[in-house]
Amino acid sequence: MNLTELTKIGDLFEAYPDLKEKLTSALPQAKVLATPLAQTLLKNATVADIAQKIGIPTDDLLKKLTELI
């Protein structure tokens, strides 16, 4: 899968079922993705949206996701 800032996080988590757990372990601020409210928002959220939500640069999140998958 080619990752860009417009990649949907929900698609990533569907393609790589263990990615959410790996991401929340690697980035403590990503633990917000495990909340019930986040579950409903994740389907349409992009990598850029999530980076903004957890307070890190989009490029840093893209690098981390690439490392984890």
C-alpha positions, 0 to 999 in steps of 0.5 A: 500500500502506498502511504500518503497524507491522504491515506485513510487510517481505517483502510490501513487498520483494515489492511494491517490488523495489528497496526493500531496496537503497534502504533499506540505502543510506539507513539504514546500520544496515539493512544487516543486512537483506542477510544470509542469515539475515535473508532467511529472517526477513524474510518474517514480520517486521513493520516494528516487528520490523525497527525494533527489530532495527536500533535505530530508532523504528518511526515513523522507519522507517515515514517512511523507507519511505514516502519510499522508495516 
